[in-house]
């Protein structure tokens, strides 16, 4: 099965910037809402019929699932997982009743299920905003109670890193504070805080699980 990882954090804390050192020829970036990249993006090109590239727009769960299944690239980034749910919520804002929340939850689950069941060498990184619940616990931001009460999205993956900005340094937290959903396998990371560089995280994951990459 593929290795899916959540990268959680507030806007501006380094989630998208953490992609900067990936080789775009090995990477597929699925943007839920298209936006410019926050780094010098040589080689990162938006895909079109006339100009193939490694950046696509997946505004619906069906599109995201299709991109996950058909790409030949080893590394897949979804930016931002929460916007997949929020976008559908606002598109359906005038619908009455609660059925839409059930469907939004099901669509989010479909993406998660696909992201965790790709071939073994695939790695999927799902960037996501955070929310703080009534008990002060920091978690992935979702829409409606169904995903929170019936399905803890972080429970479907083994690695959840959270952004931190400490003394002007942009970092990832690798260990649980007791008040968040951060987690990583024992021995994967020696330090509680590491540089916010997903390329380094990807190398650590490949080494830990002894993954053989296939390439673009």
Backbone as a ProteinNet text record, in pm:
[ID]
protein_1_A
[PRIMARY]
XXXXXXXXXXXXXXXXXXXXXXXXXXXXXXXXXXXXXXXXXXXXXXXXXXXXXXXXXXXXXXXXXXXXXXXXXXXXXXXXXXXXXXXXXXXXXXXXXXXXXXXXXXXXXXXXXXXXXXXXXXXXXXXXXXXXXXXXXXXXXXXXXXXXXXXXXXXXXXXXXXXXXXXXXXXXXXXXXXXXXXXXXXXXXXXXXXXXXXXXXXXXXXXXXXXXXXXX
[TERTIARY]
83.4	0	87.9	33.5	108.2	121.2	215.7	236.4	174.1	67	-0.3	35.3	59	103.8	23.4	-21.2	-83.9	20.8	16.4	95.5	-3.5	-12	-111.9	-50	-126.5	-76	-163.7	-152	-224.7	-165.7	-244	-196.9	-73.9	27.2	147.2	254.2	235.5	333.5	425.5	419.6	520.2	477	346.3	301.5	340.7	291.7	320.9	469.1	533.6	676.7	761.3	709.4	786.7	807.3	738.7	753.9	876.5	942.5	1039.5	1153.9	1193.3	1310.7	1276.5	1148.7	1111	1150.9	1184.8	1206.8	1069.6	1030.9	896.9	872	977.5	957.9	912.6	930.8	889.4	763	709.8	606.9	482.7	366.1	239.3	178.1	151.9	85.6	-59.4	-151.6	-294.4	-340.9	-368.2	-418.2	-570.7	-630.9	-776.3	-824	-756.8	-781.4	-649.3	-644.1	-516.9	-462.8	-331.4	-264.8	-117.3	-50.3	94.3	170.2	281.8	364.6	446.7	473.6	543.9	695.8	749.8	894.6	929.3	1057	1102.8	1074.2	983.7	926.6	971.9	1100.9	1153.2	1121.6	1059.5	1024.8	885.9	825	687.9	595.1	521.4	439.6	296.4	201.5	62.1	35	-34.1	-59.7	-172.6	-154	-260.7	-245.8	-344.5	-341.1	-221.2	-186	-77.2	58.9	56.4	181.7	178.2	224.2	223.3	302.8	250	318.1	285.1	333.7	315.6	217.8	148	48.8	-88.4	-183.6	-319.2	-415.6	-536	-640.6	-741.1	-764	-860.6	-963.9	-1065	-1161.1	-1266.1	-1275.4	-1373	-1302.2	-1368.7	-1310	-1290.7	-1383.1	-1369.6	-1242.8	-1214.7	-1093.9	-969.2	-969.9	-852.8	-826.6	-930.3	-915.2	-860	-909.8	-862.4	-714.6	-673	-531.8	-444.3	-490.7	-414.3	-392.2	-495	-488.5	-409.2	-408.7	-348.6	-206.7	-161.4	-28.5	80.3	185.9	301.7	405.4	384.9	482.4	473.2	587	593.5	537.7	553.2	520.2	399.3	297.8	174.3	142.6	113.6	77	-64.1	-147.5	-281.5	-279	-303.2	-295.3	-421.4	-515.3	-516.3	-635.2	-617.5	-721.8	-849.4	-834.9	-952.4	-1036.4	-969.8	-1044.1	-1128.8	-1092.4	-1174.9	-1313.6	-1317.6	-1445	-1512.2	-1435.3	-1492.8	-1549.8	-1480	-1528.5	-1662.9	-1676.5	-1804.2	-1912.5	-1876.8	-1974.5	-2030.2	-1944.2	-1991.7	-2064.7	-2022.2	-2094.3	-2237.5	-2257.7	-2389	-2455	-2413.1	-2457.3	-2608.1	-2675.6	-2819.6	-2901.9	-2836.8	-2909.6	-2957.9	-3083	-3137.9	-3107.7	-3112.3	-3094.7	-2949.3	-2931.5	-2798.8	-2736.1	-2810.5	-2756	-2625.2	-2614.7	-2493.6	-2369.7	-2385.8	-2270.3	-2225.4	-2323	-2288.8	-2212.5	-2258.4	-2192.6	-2053.7	-2038.9	-1907.3	-1810.8	-1858.2	-1774.5	-1736.5	-1832.3	-1804	-1700.6	-1710.7	-1616.2	-1475.6	-1466.9	-1336	-1277.6	-1363	-1317	-1268.2	-1336.6	-1293.7	-1151.2	-1120	-984.5	-884.6	-916.8	-827	-806.1	-914.3	-903.5	-814.3	-826.1	-742.4	-597.6	-576	-439.7	-361.8	-431.9	-364.7	-359.3	-412.1	-415.9	-354.6	-266.6	-191.6	-75.3	-0.3	115.8	213.7	289.3	372.3	470.8	524.5	628.5	574.9	442.9	383.2	378.9	401.1	386.4	292.1	192.7	92.3	99.2	118.3	125.6	2.6	-76.6	-200.4	-182.8	-169.9	-158.9	-298.4	-306.6	-439.3	-429.5	-526.9	-534.9	-573.7	-554.8	-586.2	-705.4	-763	-873.5	-848.4	-903.9	-892	-1030.3	-1049	-1182.3	-1211.2	-1327.6	-1370.6	-1283.7	-1207.9	-1117.3	-975.4	-955.8	-824.1	-731.8	-784.5	-701.4	-690.3	-568.1	-542.1	-546.5	-624.9	-646.9	-666	-680.4	-710.9	-848.2	-858.8	-985.5	-1074.3	-1199.7	-1294	-1425.2	-1523.4	-1655.6	-1759.1	-1835.8	-1942.7	-1891.9	-1985.1	-1951.1	-1916.8	-1965.2	-1950.9	-1804.6	-1719.9	-1578.6	-1510.6	-1554.2	-1493.5	-1542.5	-1673.6	-1731.6	-1724.2	-1739.3	-1741.7	-1607.8	-1525.9	-1398.6	-1296.6	-1195.3	-1084.1	-990.2	-981.3	-907.9	-761.8	-701.8	-562	-542	-649.2	-638.5	-613.8	-634.8	-614.1	-469.4	-384.6	-244.8	-154.4	-27.2	68.7	157.3	154.6	242.6	159.7	164.3	100.6	202.7	248.7	341.4	266.3	310.8	244.8	347.5	310.6	403.3	422	539.7	570.9	665.1	644.8	734.5	795	925.5	994.5	1114.4	1113.3	1222.8	1252.4	1145	1160.2	1194.6	1210.5	1239.7	1110.8	1098.9	981.7	1015.7	940.8	975.3	853.3	880.6	776.6	794.7	684.6	684.7	656.6	735.2	724.1	662.5	650.8	604.7	479.8	394.1	268.4	291.2	218.8	231.6	139.2	50.9	-52.8	-180.3	-172.3	-287.5	-306.6	-252.6	-270.7	-273	-269.2	-276.3	-146	-39.6	90.5	137.7	198.1	252.6	347.3	443.8	533.5	583.9	619.5	665.1	791.2	804	919.1	1049.6	1139.5	1270.5	1279.6	1167.4	1174	1245	1214.1	1276.4	1337.5	1462.8	1529.7	1486.6	1455.2	1430.6	1281.5	1242.7	1103.6	1068.5	1167.5	1146.3	1249.1	1201.1	1288.2	1258.3	1347.7	1325.8	1198.9	1127.1	1003	1035.8	1096.2	1141.2	1083.4	980	915.5	1005.1	1104.9	1200.4	1276.9	1319.4	1389.1	1294.9	1169.5	1070.1	1051	1040.7	1020.7	1138.5	1260.5	1378.5	1376.3	1332.2	1323.7	1219.3	1107.6	1002.4	1051.3	1117	1167.8	1271.1	1358.4	1460	1396.3	1298.9	1235.7	1161.9	1088.7	1007.7	1077.6	1203.1	1282.5	1207.3	1163.9	1086.1	1177.6	1140.2	1210.2	1126.7	1179.1	1102.2	1108.5	1004	992.8	1027.6	988.8	1019	899.2	920.7	809.1	764.1
-118.4	0	124.9	234.4	359.5	421.3	515	585.5	723.8	747.6	877.3	952.5	1081.8	1165.6	1294.6	1334.1	1464.8	1566.9	1685.2	1799.4	1905.5	1929.1	2019.1	2152.6	2260.1	2390.1	2503.7	2615.3	2734.8	2793.7	2877.3	2944.9	3029	3022.7	3102.7	3042.3	2916.7	2854.6	2755.5	2752	2675.8	2545.1	2520.6	2393.3	2385	2479.8	2476.6	2499	2583.7	2610.8	2486.5	2389.2	2268.1	2181.5	2212.1	2135.5	2177.3	2283.7	2355.5	2270	2165.4	2086.9	1957.3	1932.1	1815.2	1835.2	1725.7	1725.6	1722.3	1827.3	1828.3	1713.5	1655.1	1543	1417.3	1412.3	1297.6	1326.5	1448.6	1497.2	1541.8	1501.2	1554.2	1639.2	1765.3	1855.2	1871.5	1824.5	1841.8	1960.4	2070.4	2189.1	2187.5	2192.6	2199.3	2335.8	2439.1	2575.2	2626.5	2657.7	2699	2827.3	2828.1	2946.3	2939.4	3055.7	3055.3	2985.8	2924.4	2859.4	2963.2	2941.9	3040.9	3025.1	2977.6	2961.5	2966.9	2987.2	2986	2848.8	2844.3	2716.6	2673.5	2676.8	2631.5	2483.2	2450.1	2310.9	2273.3	2353.9	2328.6	2397.9	2321.1	2375.6	2322.7	2413.5	2372	2285.6	2175.4	2081.2	2132.2	2117.5	2144.2	2046.3	2044.1	1951.9	1979.4	2107.1	2145.7	2155.6	2162.9	2179.6	2093.3	1968.7	1880	1938.1	1921.8	1970.8	1884.8	1925	1843.8	1904.5	2013.3	2075.6	2064.5	2004.5	1990.5	2046.5	2077.9	2125.5	2013.5	1977.2	1873	1926.9	1995.5	2064.8	1972.9	1848.5	1753.3	1624.4	1549.1	1422.9	1325.9	1324	1233.8	1264.1	1392.8	1431.4	1393.5	1418.7	1386.1	1236.3	1157.3	1011.9	966.9	1025.4	987.9	1021.7	1139.3	1176.8	1085	1052.6	962	826.7	779.1	644.6	637.5	744.5	733	788.4	871.1	928.9	822.8	841	753.3	805.9	925.4	985.2	921.9	912.9	847.8	934.8	1066.3	1159.7	1242.2	1243	1315.3	1406.3	1532.4	1628	1677.9	1679.6	1739.2	1866.9	1979.6	2109.8	2189.6	2196.5	2163.6	2071.1	1964.5	1864.2	1926.3	2022.9	2084.9	2160.7	2220.9	2295.2	2203.4	2075.5	1979.1	1972.4	1971.1	1967.9	2104	2209.2	2343.7	2386.6	2353.2	2390	2326.8	2197.5	2131.3	2189.2	2222.6	2281	2412.3	2499.9	2628.1	2611.7	2516.1	2490.1	2444.3	2381.3	2326.1	2400.5	2524.1	2600.6	2618.8	2622	2646.2	2518.4	2405.3	2279.1	2267.2	2228	2209.8	2068.6	2053.8	1922.2	1885.2	1768	1724.5	1620.9	1580.6	1478.6	1524.3	1654.2	1702.3	1680.3	1687.6	1666.4	1521	1429.7	1288.3	1264.9	1328.5	1310.9	1374.5	1491.9	1555.4	1465.3	1407.4	1316.7	1194	1140.2	1022.1	1053.7	1170.1	1208.4	1226.1	1286	1300	1163.1	1072.8	936.9	865.8	886.3	823.4	864.2	992	1040.2	976.2	974.2	913.3	765	695.1	551.6	526	608.8	592.2	625.8	733.3	777.4	673.6	587.7	487.5	349.4	334.4	200.9	199.7	293.2	294.5	195.5	172.4	82.2	122.7	25.1	43.4	158.8	186.1	286.8	430	447.1	580.4	647.8	780.2	859.8	975.1	991.4	1096.5	1189.9	1318.8	1420.1	1509.2	1511.4	1587.8	1707.5	1824.4	1946.1	1984.6	2033.7	2061.2	2167.8	2257.9	2355.6	2286.2	2357	2302.3	2372.6	2304.2	2357.8	2319.5	2396.5	2366.2	2337.4	2217.8	2181.4	2244.5	2216.4	2279.8	2241.1	2133.3	2091.6	2143.3	2224.4	2281	2190.7	2080.9	1989.8	2039.4	2041.6	2086.3	1965.5	1977.8	1864.7	1915.7	1822.9	1860.4	1925.5	2030.6	2100.4	2024.4	2002.1	1929	2006.1	1947.1	2007.8	1916.1	1966.5	1888	1788.7	1730.8	1641.9	1499.7	1459.9	1318.9	1276.9	1358.6	1322.5	1324.5	1414.4	1422.3	1312.4	1287.7	1192.8	1048.4	1027.1	891.3	848.3	946.7	913.5	1020.7	986.2	1076.7	1061.6	1164.5	1148.1	1112.7	1167.5	1136.7	990.1	924	784	690	737.2	652.7	652.4	733.5	741	721.3	690.9	668.1	788.4	888	1003.4	1131.1	1211.9	1343.6	1442	1533.5	1636.8	1769	1856.2	1985.1	2096.6	2203	2314.4	2388.9	2448.1	2532.6	2642.8	2763	2874.9	2916.9	2891.6	2915.4	3004.9	3122.6	3219.3	3245.3	3256.2	3285.4	3166.3	3048.8	2927.7	2851.8	2807.4	2730.7	2582.4	2512.3	2375.1	2284.5	2154.7	2054.7	1994.1	1975.3	1901.4	1755.3	1665.1	1522.4	1440.4	1499.4	1423.7	1488.4	1406.3	1452	1533.8	1644.9	1732.2	1689.3	1593.5	1557.6	1636.4	1735.8	1820	1841.9	1749	1757	1616.2	1604.4	1471.8	1435.5	1508.2	1480.4	1340.3	1269.7	1137.7	1097.2	1013.1	953.4	822.1	726.5	595.6	607.8	515.8	517	507.5	601.9	597.9	660.2	705.6	768.3	903.4	981.3	1111.6	1117	1161.5	1169.6	1293.3	1401.1	1529	1561.4	1637.4	1681.5	1782	1862.9	1960.6	1937.8	1940.7	1925.1	2038.4	2060.1	2162.5	2131.8	2237.3	2215.1	2187.9	2075.4	2034.1	1895.5	1889.8	1761.3	1664.9	1717	1628.6	1547.1	1611.6	1540.2	1441.9	1482.5	1391.6	1270.4	1293.8	1184.9	1087.7	1140.6	1054.2	970.3	1030.4	955.9	845	873	771.9	657.3	689.5	585.2	497	559.9	483.7	395.9	451.1	379.2	255.9	272.1	162	84.6	119.9	51.5	48.5	167.3	177.9	188.5	120.8	131.7	218.8	334.7	426.6	383	419.4	379.1	493.3	615.7	732.4	776	883.5	943.8	852.9
0	0	0	-51.3	-56.8	82.2	94.5	221	208.1	282.9	282.5	409.5	395.3	506.2	508.3	625.3	641.7	685.1	624	667.2	711.3	840.8	896.2	933.6	917.4	960.4	913.2	982.8	943.6	816.8	750.6	630.3	662.4	575.1	592.9	680.8	721.8	811.5	740.1	604.7	532.2	471.1	458.7	399.7	252	172.6	28.9	1.5	80.6	60.8	81.8	155.4	183.6	59.4	-50	-174.3	-253.9	-214.5	-298	-349.9	-280.6	-320.6	-393.4	-415.3	-494.2	-640.5	-706	-849.5	-917	-991.3	-1051.2	-1147.7	-1205.8	-1297.8	-1224.6	-1092.8	-1012.2	-932	-945.6	-855.1	-930.1	-880.9	-930.5	-819.5	-850.9	-756.7	-799.9	-715.6	-740.1	-657.1	-721.3	-651.4	-653.9	-537.2	-530.5	-578.3	-535.5	-583	-640.5	-769.9	-830.2	-768.4	-744.2	-689.5	-726.4	-731.3	-758.8	-645.8	-680.7	-579.4	-504.9	-375.4	-294.2	-298.5	-409.8	-424.2	-572	-602.5	-740.5	-799.9	-895.8	-936.6	-1075.1	-1099.5	-1227.9	-1247.2	-1359.9	-1387.9	-1342.5	-1256.4	-1212.4	-1311.3	-1389.9	-1496.6	-1485.9	-1512.4	-1514	-1637.8	-1617.9	-1726.7	-1815.9	-1944.6	-2041.1	-2156.3	-2242.7	-2356.6	-2446.3	-2458.3	-2548.8	-2479.3	-2346.6	-2272.2	-2146.8	-2156.2	-2040	-1923.4	-1805.6	-1686	-1566.8	-1449.8	-1329.8	-1230.5	-1268.9	-1181.3	-1247.8	-1176.8	-1228	-1124.3	-1169.5	-1078.9	-1059.4	-933.7	-901.1	-804.6	-856.8	-772.3	-711.5	-759.3	-706.4	-665.4	-580.6	-534.4	-649.2	-743.8	-858.9	-937.8	-958.6	-1031.1	-953.6	-823.6	-741.6	-743.9	-726.7	-730	-865.7	-973.1	-1107.1	-1124.1	-1078.6	-1088.5	-1003.2	-883.4	-797.1	-865.4	-930.6	-988.2	-1117.5	-1196.5	-1329	-1340.5	-1244.1	-1257.9	-1246.1	-1323	-1315.2	-1217	-1167.3	-1076	-938	-871.6	-740.4	-628.7	-641.5	-535	-577	-491.7	-521.8	-403.7	-433.2	-329.8	-356.4	-253.6	-260.9	-178.5	-243.6	-177.4	-210.7	-125.2	16	38.4	114.1	135.1	191.8	280.6	341.9	240.1	140.4	38.6	-49	-55.8	-128.6	-65	67.4	139.1	139.6	166.2	173.1	39.1	-70.5	-202.2	-232.8	-201.3	-225.1	-135.4	-10.8	81.4	26.4	-22.1	-73.7	-206.7	-288.4	-413	-386.5	-270.7	-237.8	-121.6	-101.3	16	22.9	-91.4	-91.5	-83.9	-77.6	-60.1	83.8	101.5	235.6	286.3	418.2	478.5	501.9	562.4	603.8	511.1	408.6	318.1	254.7	227.8	161.1	248.4	381.2	468.4	463.2	454.1	440.6	310.5	203	73.9	71.8	133.6	142.3	218.5	327.7	406.1	324.4	249.9	167.8	60.5	-0.5	-105	-47.8	71.5	135.6	168.8	215.9	246.7	120.6	8.3	-116.9	-153.3	-135.4	-164.2	-68.5	60.3	158.9	131.4	98.2	71.5	-49.1	-151.9	-270.4	-239.6	-164.2	-132.3	-52.9	19	103	39.5	-82.7	-144.9	-284.7	-312.7	-438.1	-427.7	-534.7	-526.5	-416.1	-367.1	-248.3	-258.4	-378.2	-390.4	-394.2	-398.5	-408.3	-271.3	-272.7	-150.8	-179.7	-93.1	-110.4	9.8	-17	88.2	78	184.1	186.7	279.3	220.9	299	347	469.2	525.2	633.4	637.5	744.5	875.5	983.7	1115.8	1178.2	1275.4	1352.7	1498.2	1589.9	1732.3	1787.1	1844.4	1891.7	2028	2082.1	2206.7	2326.4	2312.2	2419.2	2399.6	2293.2	2267.4	2189	2134.1	2056.2	1912.9	1859.9	1723.4	1631.3	1523.1	1434.3	1291.8	1198.4	1060.7	1053.8	973.3	957.5	860.2	898.5	813.9	806.8	741.6	727.6	790.4	886.7	946.4	1050.3	1123.8	1234.1	1190.7	1073.2	1036	1029.8	967.4	956.8	1092.5	1182.7	1315.1	1408.2	1405.2	1499.6	1451.6	1321.9	1267.9	1209.9	1171	1108.3	1142.4	1218	1239.9	1120.8	1036.3	910.7	935	1040.2	1068.7	1106.8	1151.1	1189.9	1073.8	949.9	833.2	784.7	844.7	803	924.7	898	1006.9	1034.8	945.9	960.6	949.5	1053.2	1054.8	1109.8	1026.4	1069.5	1077.2	1168.4	1182.8	1172.9	1103.9	1086.9	1218.7	1232.4	1348.4	1301.7	1351.6	1323.2	1456	1472.8	1599.8	1573.5	1634.8	1616.9	1468.9	1391.8	1249.9	1162.9	1221.5	1145.1	1115.7	991.2	950.3	961	1047	1083.6	1073.9	1082	1101.9	1241.2	1312.1	1437.5	1407.6	1465	1434.6	1547.9	1666.7	1783.3	1842.5	1898.6	1954	2080.3	2089.7	2206.8	2319.8	2292.6	2387.6	2363.8	2275	2247.8	2097.6	2017.1	1872.2	1815.3	1683.3	1619	1548.1	1579.9	1519.7	1558.8	1461.7	1491.2	1380.1	1414.8	1316.5	1373.8	1286.4	1334.5	1420.3	1515.2	1605.1	1526.5	1550.8	1489.4	1351.4	1295.7	1163.7	1170.9	1274.9	1294.6	1434.5	1441.7	1571.6	1649.7	1577.9	1643.9	1646.3	1747.7	1758.9	1650.5	1611.6	1505.3	1394.9	1269.8	1154.8	1056.2	961.6	860.1	781.1	741.5	666.1	518.8	496.2	363.1	336.4	251.2	224.8	149	79.2	13.2	117.4	224.9	332.5	401.8	420.1	479.3	389	259.5	164.3	167	174.7	182.6	309.9	420.7	547	537.8	472.7	456.7	369.2	257.7	168.3	238.9	318	390.2	498.2	569.1	680.2	629.5	519.5	467.7	355.9	328.7	225.8	93.2	50.3	-72.6	-193.8	-298.8	-426.5	-517.9	-555.4	-638.6	-784.5	-857.7	-998.5	-1092.3	-1055.6	-1139.9	-1219.7	-1299.3	-1373.1	-1487.1
[MASK]
++++++++++++++++++++++++++++++++++++++++++++++++++++++++++++++++++++++++++++++++++++++++++++++++++++++++++++++++++++++++++++++++++++++++++++++++++++++++++++++++++++++++++++++++++++++++++++++++++++++++++++++++++++++++

